[in-house]
Amino acid sequence: MDEKKEKAKKQVPLRLSASLYNELAAWAEDEFRSVNGQIEYLLTECVRQRRKKSD
């Protein structure tokens, strides 16, 4: 059951400027992702890089 909890997605309200949203939307489209998927991908990559620096 703990594994299910870890895989469950949390909903987070997020406010972005229109210009930032448009940039993310264009980038997401280039990479065949949704805007939400692109944001999640970028955040995951940032966390991964931060962990590498800590090691």
N, CA, C, O and CB atoms as a CASP TS submission, in Angstrom:
PFRMAT TS
TARGET T0000
AUTHOR 0000-0000-0000
METHOD Language model
MODEL 1
PARENT N/A
ATOM      1  N   MET     1       0.819  -1.196   0.000  1.00  0.00           N
ATOM      2  CA  MET     1       0.000   0.000   0.000  1.00  0.00           C
ATOM      3  C   MET     1       0.862   1.259   0.000  1.00  0.00           C
ATOM      4  O   MET     1       0.463   2.275  -0.569  1.00  0.00           O
ATOM      5  CB  MET     1      -0.931  -0.001   1.202  1.00  0.00           C
ATOM      6  N   ASP     2       2.030   1.209   0.624  1.00  0.00           N
ATOM      7  CA  ASP     2       2.924   2.351   0.623  1.00  0.00           C
ATOM      8  C   ASP     2       3.381   2.705  -0.789  1.00  0.00           C
ATOM      9  O   ASP     2       3.549   3.878  -1.122  1.00  0.00           O
ATOM     10  CB  ASP     2       4.124   2.072   1.506  1.00  0.00           C
ATOM     11  N   GLU     3       3.578   1.678  -1.613  1.00  0.00           N
ATOM     12  CA  GLU     3       3.991   1.905  -2.991  1.00  0.00           C
ATOM     13  C   GLU     3       2.913   2.659  -3.765  1.00  0.00           C
ATOM     14  O   GLU     3       3.222   3.525  -4.583  1.00  0.00           O
ATOM     15  CB  GLU     3       4.306   0.575  -3.680  1.00  0.00           C
ATOM     16  N   LYS     4       1.652   2.331  -3.505  1.00  0.00           N
ATOM     17  CA  LYS     4       0.545   3.033  -4.161  1.00  0.00           C
ATOM     18  C   LYS     4       0.529   4.507  -3.775  1.00  0.00           C
ATOM     19  O   LYS     4       0.308   5.378  -4.617  1.00  0.00           O
ATOM     20  CB  LYS     4      -0.795   2.379  -3.799  1.00  0.00           C
ATOM     21  N   LYS     5       0.764   4.775  -2.494  1.00  0.00           N
ATOM     22  CA  LYS     5       0.771   6.161  -2.024  1.00  0.00           C
ATOM     23  C   LYS     5       1.884   6.961  -2.683  1.00  0.00           C
ATOM     24  O   LYS     5       1.693   8.134  -3.006  1.00  0.00           O
ATOM     25  CB  LYS     5       0.926   6.208  -0.503  1.00  0.00           C
ATOM     26  N   GLU     6       3.045   6.345  -2.889  1.00  0.00           N
ATOM     27  CA  GLU     6       4.163   7.032  -3.514  1.00  0.00           C
ATOM     28  C   GLU     6       3.885   7.327  -4.981  1.00  0.00           C
ATOM     29  O   GLU     6       4.337   8.348  -5.499  1.00  0.00           O
ATOM     30  CB  GLU     6       5.428   6.204  -3.379  1.00  0.00           C
ATOM     31  N   LYS     7       3.155   6.460  -5.651  1.00  0.00           N
ATOM     32  CA  LYS     7       2.861   6.650  -7.072  1.00  0.00           C
ATOM     33  C   LYS     7       1.671   7.577  -7.295  1.00  0.00           C
ATOM     34  O   LYS     7       1.472   8.077  -8.402  1.00  0.00           O
ATOM     35  CB  LYS     7       2.593   5.309  -7.730  1.00  0.00           C
ATOM     36  N   ALA     8       0.879   7.809  -6.248  1.00  0.00           N
ATOM     37  CA  ALA     8      -0.284   8.689  -6.389  1.00  0.00           C
ATOM     38  C   ALA     8       0.197  10.107  -6.684  1.00  0.00           C
ATOM     39  O   ALA     8       1.195  10.562  -6.126  1.00  0.00           O
ATOM     40  CB  ALA     8      -1.168   8.663  -5.102  1.00  0.00           C
ATOM     41  N   LYS     9      -0.508  10.784  -7.550  1.00  0.00           N
ATOM     42  CA  LYS     9      -0.131  12.149  -7.922  1.00  0.00           C
ATOM     43  C   LYS     9      -0.867  13.144  -7.047  1.00  0.00           C
ATOM     44  O   LYS     9      -2.043  12.966  -6.730  1.00  0.00           O
ATOM     45  CB  LYS     9      -0.430  12.420  -9.412  1.00  0.00           C
ATOM     46  N   LYS    10      -0.166  14.181  -6.666  1.00  0.00           N
ATOM     47  CA  LYS    10      -0.745  15.267  -5.879  1.00  0.00           C
ATOM     48  C   LYS    10      -1.163  16.379  -6.830  1.00  0.00           C
ATOM     49  O   LYS    10      -0.481  16.661  -7.815  1.00  0.00           O
ATOM     50  CB  LYS    10       0.263  15.796  -4.807  1.00  0.00           C
ATOM     51  N   GLN    11      -2.268  16.993  -6.528  1.00  0.00           N
ATOM     52  CA  GLN    11      -2.711  18.144  -7.306  1.00  0.00           C
ATOM     53  C   GLN    11      -2.200  19.403  -6.627  1.00  0.00           C
ATOM     54  O   GLN    11      -2.352  19.585  -5.419  1.00  0.00           O
ATOM     55  CB  GLN    11      -4.265  18.173  -7.446  1.00  0.00           C
ATOM     56  N   VAL    12      -1.589  20.272  -7.430  1.00  0.00           N
ATOM     57  CA  VAL    12      -1.019  21.503  -6.907  1.00  0.00           C
ATOM     58  C   VAL    12      -1.509  22.665  -7.762  1.00  0.00           C
ATOM     59  O   VAL    12      -1.255  22.701  -8.966  1.00  0.00           O
ATOM     60  CB  VAL    12       0.539  21.440  -6.885  1.00  0.00           C
ATOM     61  N   PRO    13      -2.210  23.615  -7.148  1.00  0.00           N
ATOM     62  CA  PRO    13      -2.616  24.786  -7.934  1.00  0.00           C
ATOM     63  C   PRO    13      -1.368  25.613  -8.284  1.00  0.00           C
ATOM     64  O   PRO    13      -0.490  25.815  -7.445  1.00  0.00           O
ATOM     65  CB  PRO    13      -3.662  25.659  -7.143  1.00  0.00           C
ATOM     66  N   LEU    14      -1.308  26.071  -9.496  1.00  0.00           N
ATOM     67  CA  LEU    14      -0.125  26.789  -9.960  1.00  0.00           C
ATOM     68  C   LEU    14      -0.556  27.981 -10.792  1.00  0.00           C
ATOM     69  O   LEU    14      -1.349  27.848 -11.724  1.00  0.00           O
ATOM     70  CB  LEU    14       0.807  25.862 -10.776  1.00  0.00           C
ATOM     71  N   ARG    15      -0.036  29.130 -10.452  1.00  0.00           N
ATOM     72  CA  ARG    15      -0.325  30.339 -11.232  1.00  0.00           C
ATOM     73  C   ARG    15       0.916  30.708 -12.034  1.00  0.00           C
ATOM     74  O   ARG    15       2.013  30.823 -11.488  1.00  0.00           O
ATOM     75  CB  ARG    15      -0.763  31.524 -10.304  1.00  0.00           C
ATOM     76  N   LEU    16       0.729  30.890 -13.324  1.00  0.00           N
ATOM     77  CA  LEU    16       1.814  31.271 -14.221  1.00  0.00           C
ATOM     78  C   LEU    16       1.407  32.495 -15.015  1.00  0.00           C
ATOM     79  O   LEU    16       0.226  32.695 -15.301  1.00  0.00           O
ATOM     80  CB  LEU    16       2.189  30.111 -15.165  1.00  0.00           C
ATOM     81  N   SER    17       2.368  33.298 -15.365  1.00  0.00           N
ATOM     82  CA  SER    17       2.067  34.416 -16.253  1.00  0.00           C
ATOM     83  C   SER    17       1.675  33.840 -17.614  1.00  0.00           C
ATOM     84  O   SER    17       2.054  32.723 -17.965  1.00  0.00           O
ATOM     85  CB  SER    17       3.294  35.398 -16.378  1.00  0.00           C
ATOM     86  N   ALA    18       0.927  34.607 -18.353  1.00  0.00           N
ATOM     87  CA  ALA    18       0.487  34.154 -19.678  1.00  0.00           C
ATOM     88  C   ALA    18       1.684  33.895 -20.581  1.00  0.00           C
ATOM     89  O   ALA    18       1.681  32.935 -21.351  1.00  0.00           O
ATOM     90  CB  ALA    18      -0.450  35.192 -20.326  1.00  0.00           C
ATOM     91  N   SER    19       2.706  34.739 -20.497  1.00  0.00           N
ATOM     92  CA  SER    19       3.875  34.562 -21.367  1.00  0.00           C
ATOM     93  C   SER    19       4.642  33.289 -21.010  1.00  0.00           C
ATOM     94  O   SER    19       5.093  32.572 -21.903  1.00  0.00           O
ATOM     95  CB  SER    19       4.807  35.781 -21.266  1.00  0.00           C
ATOM     96  N   LEU    20       4.797  32.999 -19.714  1.00  0.00           N
ATOM     97  CA  LEU    20       5.477  31.767 -19.312  1.00  0.00           C
ATOM     98  C   LEU    20       4.667  30.549 -19.736  1.00  0.00           C
ATOM     99  O   LEU    20       5.227  29.574 -20.237  1.00  0.00           O
ATOM    100  CB  LEU    20       5.712  31.746 -17.790  1.00  0.00           C
ATOM    101  N   TYR    21       3.362  30.600 -19.540  1.00  0.00           N
ATOM    102  CA  TYR    21       2.510  29.489 -19.954  1.00  0.00           C
ATOM    103  C   TYR    21       2.648  29.241 -21.459  1.00  0.00           C
ATOM    104  O   TYR    21       2.766  28.096 -21.894  1.00  0.00           O
ATOM    105  CB  TYR    21       1.037  29.773 -19.587  1.00  0.00           C
ATOM    106  N   ASN    22       2.632  30.300 -22.237  1.00  0.00           N
ATOM    107  CA  ASN    22       2.750  30.153 -23.693  1.00  0.00           C
ATOM    108  C   ASN    22       4.087  29.534 -24.087  1.00  0.00           C
ATOM    109  O   ASN    22       4.142  28.700 -24.991  1.00  0.00           O
ATOM    110  CB  ASN    22       2.585  31.510 -24.380  1.00  0.00           C
ATOM    111  N   GLU    23       5.162  29.933 -23.416  1.00  0.00           N
ATOM    112  CA  GLU    23       6.480  29.343 -23.681  1.00  0.00           C
ATOM    113  C   GLU    23       6.488  27.853 -23.328  1.00  0.00           C
ATOM    114  O   GLU    23       6.995  27.032 -24.092  1.00  0.00           O
ATOM    115  CB  GLU    23       7.577  30.087 -22.880  1.00  0.00           C
ATOM    116  N   LEU    24       5.927  27.512 -22.173  1.00  0.00           N
ATOM    117  CA  LEU    24       5.864  26.111 -21.763  1.00  0.00           C
ATOM    118  C   LEU    24       4.996  25.295 -22.714  1.00  0.00           C
ATOM    119  O   LEU    24       5.327  24.156 -23.044  1.00  0.00           O
ATOM    120  CB  LEU    24       5.326  25.999 -20.338  1.00  0.00           C
ATOM    121  N   ALA    25       3.891  25.881 -23.150  1.00  0.00           N
ATOM    122  CA  ALA    25       2.981  25.179 -24.066  1.00  0.00           C
ATOM    123  C   ALA    25       3.676  24.889 -25.395  1.00  0.00           C
ATOM    124  O   ALA    25       3.534  23.796 -25.945  1.00  0.00           O
ATOM    125  CB  ALA    25       1.699  26.013 -24.305  1.00  0.00           C
ATOM    126  N   ALA    26       4.424  25.859 -25.910  1.00  0.00           N
ATOM    127  CA  ALA    26       5.146  25.655 -27.168  1.00  0.00           C
ATOM    128  C   ALA    26       6.230  24.593 -27.005  1.00  0.00           C
ATOM    129  O   ALA    26       6.414  23.742 -27.876  1.00  0.00           O
ATOM    130  CB  ALA    26       5.768  26.977 -27.652  1.00  0.00           C
ATOM    131  N   TRP    27       6.938  24.649 -25.893  1.00  0.00           N
ATOM    132  CA  TRP    27       7.988  23.673 -25.605  1.00  0.00           C
ATOM    133  C   TRP    27       7.393  22.278 -25.466  1.00  0.00           C
ATOM    134  O   TRP    27       7.926  21.308 -26.004  1.00  0.00           O
ATOM    135  CB  TRP    27       8.751  24.058 -24.324  1.00  0.00           C
ATOM    136  N   ALA    28       6.292  22.188 -24.745  1.00  0.00           N
ATOM    137  CA  ALA    28       5.611  20.902 -24.560  1.00  0.00           C
ATOM    138  C   ALA    28       5.177  20.326 -25.906  1.00  0.00           C
ATOM    139  O   ALA    28       5.332  19.131 -26.161  1.00  0.00           O
ATOM    140  CB  ALA    28       4.388  21.064 -23.630  1.00  0.00           C
ATOM    141  N   GLU    29       4.643  21.171 -26.746  1.00  0.00           N
ATOM    142  CA  GLU    29       4.198  20.709 -28.065  1.00  0.00           C
ATOM    143  C   GLU    29       5.371  20.182 -28.879  1.00  0.00           C
ATOM    144  O   GLU    29       5.245  19.169 -29.567  1.00  0.00           O
ATOM    145  CB  GLU    29       3.497  21.844 -28.827  1.00  0.00           C
ATOM    146  N   ASP    30       6.508  20.863 -28.803  1.00  0.00           N
ATOM    147  CA  ASP    30       7.711  20.407 -29.510  1.00  0.00           C
ATOM    148  C   ASP    30       8.150  19.020 -29.044  1.00  0.00           C
ATOM    149  O   ASP    30       8.704  18.246 -29.824  1.00  0.00           O
ATOM    150  CB  ASP    30       8.852  21.407 -29.308  1.00  0.00           C
ATOM    151  N   GLU    31       7.906  18.712 -27.787  1.00  0.00           N
ATOM    152  CA  GLU    31       8.343  17.439 -27.218  1.00  0.00           C
ATOM    153  C   GLU    31       7.196  16.446 -27.045  1.00  0.00           C
ATOM    154  O   GLU    31       7.337  15.440 -26.349  1.00  0.00           O
ATOM    155  CB  GLU    31       9.011  17.678 -25.885  1.00  0.00           C
ATOM    156  N   PHE    32       6.060  16.735 -27.682  1.00  0.00           N
ATOM    157  CA  PHE    32       4.892  15.848 -27.670  1.00  0.00           C
ATOM    158  C   PHE    32       4.412  15.526 -26.256  1.00  0.00           C
ATOM    159  O   PHE    32       4.098  14.377 -25.944  1.00  0.00           O
ATOM    160  CB  PHE    32       5.215  14.560 -28.400  1.00  0.00           C
ATOM    161  N   ARG    33       4.358  16.555 -25.404  1.00  0.00           N
ATOM    162  CA  ARG    33       3.859  16.416 -24.043  1.00  0.00           C
ATOM    163  C   ARG    33       2.738  17.419 -23.826  1.00  0.00           C
ATOM    164  O   ARG    33       2.599  18.397 -24.560  1.00  0.00           O
ATOM    165  CB  ARG    33       4.996  16.621 -23.004  1.00  0.00           C
ATOM    166  N   SER    34       1.944  17.150 -22.796  1.00  0.00           N
ATOM    167  CA  SER    34       0.979  18.154 -22.347  1.00  0.00           C
ATOM    168  C   SER    34       1.748  19.205 -21.554  1.00  0.00           C
ATOM    169  O   SER    34       2.895  18.972 -21.173  1.00  0.00           O
ATOM    170  CB  SER    34      -0.174  17.509 -21.480  1.00  0.00           C
ATOM    171  N   VAL    35       1.141  20.341 -21.304  1.00  0.00           N
ATOM    172  CA  VAL    35       1.791  21.362 -20.487  1.00  0.00           C
ATOM    173  C   VAL    35       2.072  20.797 -19.100  1.00  0.00           C
ATOM    174  O   VAL    35       3.158  20.990 -18.553  1.00  0.00           O
ATOM    175  CB  VAL    35       0.915  22.641 -20.391  1.00  0.00           C
ATOM    176  N   ASN    36       1.098  20.104 -18.536  1.00  0.00           N
ATOM    177  CA  ASN    36       1.289  19.492 -17.224  1.00  0.00           C
ATOM    178  C   ASN    36       2.445  18.494 -17.248  1.00  0.00           C
ATOM    179  O   ASN    36       3.277  18.477 -16.341  1.00  0.00           O
ATOM    180  CB  ASN    36       0.002  18.797 -16.766  1.00  0.00           C
ATOM    181  N   GLY    37       2.491  17.676 -18.275  1.00  0.00           N
ATOM    182  CA  GLY    37       3.573  16.709 -18.414  1.00  0.00           C
ATOM    183  C   GLY    37       4.926  17.384 -18.559  1.00  0.00           C
ATOM    184  O   GLY    37       5.924  16.897 -18.028  1.00  0.00           O
ATOM    185  N   GLN    38       4.967  18.488 -19.264  1.00  0.00           N
ATOM    186  CA  GLN    38       6.222  19.223 -19.451  1.00  0.00           C
ATOM    187  C   GLN    38       6.702  19.809 -18.126  1.00  0.00           C
ATOM    188  O   GLN    38       7.888  19.732 -17.803  1.00  0.00           O
ATOM    189  CB  GLN    38       6.044  20.346 -20.496  1.00  0.00           C
ATOM    190  N   ILE    39       5.789  20.388 -17.366  1.00  0.00           N
ATOM    191  CA  ILE    39       6.146  20.958 -16.061  1.00  0.00           C
ATOM    192  C   ILE    39       6.668  19.851 -15.147  1.00  0.00           C
ATOM    193  O   ILE    39       7.675  20.032 -14.463  1.00  0.00           O
ATOM    194  CB  ILE    39       4.922  21.673 -15.410  1.00  0.00           C
ATOM    195  N   GLU    40       5.988  18.715 -15.134  1.00  0.00           N
ATOM    196  CA  GLU    40       6.419  17.595 -14.294  1.00  0.00           C
ATOM    197  C   GLU    40       7.790  17.099 -14.734  1.00  0.00           C
ATOM    198  O   GLU    40       8.645  16.815 -13.895  1.00  0.00           O
ATOM    199  CB  GLU    40       5.393  16.444 -14.348  1.00  0.00           C
ATOM    200  N   TYR    41       8.007  16.993 -16.035  1.00  0.00           N
ATOM    201  CA  TYR    41       9.304  16.557 -16.560  1.00  0.00           C
ATOM    202  C   TYR    41      10.407  17.527 -16.136  1.00  0.00           C
ATOM    203  O   TYR    41      11.461  17.097 -15.666  1.00  0.00           O
ATOM    204  CB  TYR    41       9.255  16.443 -18.101  1.00  0.00           C
ATOM    205  N   LEU    42      10.174  18.822 -16.298  1.00  0.00           N
ATOM    206  CA  LEU    42      11.189  19.817 -15.948  1.00  0.00           C
ATOM    207  C   LEU    42      11.507  19.805 -14.460  1.00  0.00           C
ATOM    208  O   LEU    42      12.671  19.897 -14.071  1.00  0.00           O
ATOM    209  CB  LEU    42      10.729  21.203 -16.362  1.00  0.00           C
ATOM    210  N   LEU    43      10.489  19.694 -13.634  1.00  0.00           N
ATOM    211  CA  LEU    43      10.717  19.643 -12.194  1.00  0.00           C
ATOM    212  C   LEU    43      11.484  18.384 -11.795  1.00  0.00           C
ATOM    213  O   LEU    43      12.372  18.433 -10.944  1.00  0.00           O
ATOM    214  CB  LEU    43       9.388  19.703 -11.446  1.00  0.00           C
ATOM    215  N   THR    44      11.136  17.258 -12.415  1.00  0.00           N
ATOM    216  CA  THR    44      11.834  16.002 -12.139  1.00  0.00           C
ATOM    217  C   THR    44      13.310  16.113 -12.508  1.00  0.00           C
ATOM    218  O   THR    44      14.176  15.659 -11.759  1.00  0.00           O
ATOM    219  CB  THR    44      11.181  14.842 -12.909  1.00  0.00           C
ATOM    220  N   GLU    45      13.596  16.714 -13.656  1.00  0.00           N
ATOM    221  CA  GLU    45      14.981  16.890 -14.085  1.00  0.00           C
ATOM    222  C   GLU    45      15.744  17.814 -13.130  1.00  0.00           C
ATOM    223  O   GLU    45      16.907  17.556 -12.820  1.00  0.00           O
ATOM    224  CB  GLU    45      15.027  17.450 -15.512  1.00  0.00           C
ATOM    225  N   CYS    46      15.112  18.865 -12.673  1.00  0.00           N
ATOM    226  CA  CYS    46      15.757  19.784 -11.725  1.00  0.00           C
ATOM    227  C   CYS    46      16.085  19.078 -10.411  1.00  0.00           C
ATOM    228  O   CYS    46      17.174  19.256  -9.864  1.00  0.00           O
ATOM    229  CB  CYS    46      14.852  21.001 -11.456  1.00  0.00           C
ATOM    230  N   VAL    47      15.159  18.287  -9.910  1.00  0.00           N
ATOM    231  CA  VAL    47      15.388  17.545  -8.671  1.00  0.00           C
ATOM    232  C   VAL    47      16.518  16.542  -8.873  1.00  0.00           C
ATOM    233  O   VAL    47      17.367  16.387  -7.996  1.00  0.00           O
ATOM    234  CB  VAL    47      14.095  16.824  -8.213  1.00  0.00           C
ATOM    235  N   ARG    48      16.539  15.864 -10.006  1.00  0.00           N
ATOM    236  CA  ARG    48      17.591  14.884 -10.302  1.00  0.00           C
ATOM    237  C   ARG    48      18.962  15.566 -10.325  1.00  0.00           C
ATOM    238  O   ARG    48      19.924  15.040  -9.765  1.00  0.00           O
ATOM    239  CB  ARG    48      17.317  14.182 -11.659  1.00  0.00           C
ATOM    240  N   GLN    49      19.055  16.729 -10.968  1.00  0.00           N
ATOM    241  CA  GLN    49      20.325  17.459 -11.024  1.00  0.00           C
ATOM    242  C   GLN    49      20.747  17.937  -9.647  1.00  0.00           C
ATOM    243  O   GLN    49      21.933  17.914  -9.317  1.00  0.00           O
ATOM    244  CB  GLN    49      20.216  18.646 -11.975  1.00  0.00           C
ATOM    245  N   ARG    50      19.794  18.369  -8.846  1.00  0.00           N
ATOM    246  CA  ARG    50      20.102  18.832  -7.495  1.00  0.00           C
ATOM    247  C   ARG    50      20.653  17.689  -6.648  1.00  0.00           C
ATOM    248  O   ARG    50      21.589  17.875  -5.870  1.00  0.00           O
ATOM    249  CB  ARG    50      18.851  19.432  -6.832  1.00  0.00           C
ATOM    250  N   ARG    51      20.064  16.505  -6.807  1.00  0.00           N
ATOM    251  CA  ARG    51      20.545  15.330  -6.061  1.00  0.00           C
ATOM    252  C   ARG    51      21.973  14.970  -6.477  1.00  0.00           C
ATOM    253  O   ARG    51      22.790  14.594  -5.637  1.00  0.00           O
ATOM    254  CB  ARG    51      19.604  14.120  -6.289  1.00  0.00           C
ATOM    255  N   LYS    52      22.273  15.085  -7.781  1.00  0.00           N
ATOM    256  CA  LYS    52      23.618  14.780  -8.266  1.00  0.00           C
ATOM    257  C   LYS    52      24.642  15.711  -7.623  1.00  0.00           C
ATOM    258  O   LYS    52      25.733  15.276  -7.255  1.00  0.00           O
ATOM    259  CB  LYS    52      23.680  14.897  -9.801  1.00  0.00           C
ATOM    260  N   LYS    53      24.293  16.993  -7.488  1.00  0.00           N
ATOM    261  CA  LYS    53      25.203  17.968  -6.892  1.00  0.00           C
ATOM    262  C   LYS    53      25.458  17.679  -5.427  1.00  0.00           C
ATOM    263  O   LYS    53      26.538  17.964  -4.910  1.00  0.00           O
ATOM    264  CB  LYS    53      24.649  19.368  -7.049  1.00  0.00           C
ATOM    265  N   SER    54      24.460  17.110  -4.752  1.00  0.00           N
ATOM    266  CA  SER    54      24.576  16.817  -3.315  1.00  0.00           C
ATOM    267  C   SER    54      25.457  15.606  -3.054  1.00  0.00           C
ATOM    268  O   SER    54      26.049  15.475  -1.982  1.00  0.00           O
ATOM    269  CB  SER    54      23.197  16.585  -2.709  1.00  0.00           C
ATOM    270  N   ASP    55      25.538  14.721  -4.043  1.00  0.00           N
ATOM    271  CA  ASP    55      26.317  13.475  -3.845  1.00  0.00           C
ATOM    272  C   ASP    55      27.793  13.686  -3.968  1.00  0.00           C
ATOM    273  O   ASP    55      28.566  12.738  -3.827  1.00  0.00           O
ATOM    274  CB  ASP    55      25.897  12.427  -4.834  1.00  0.00           C
TER
END
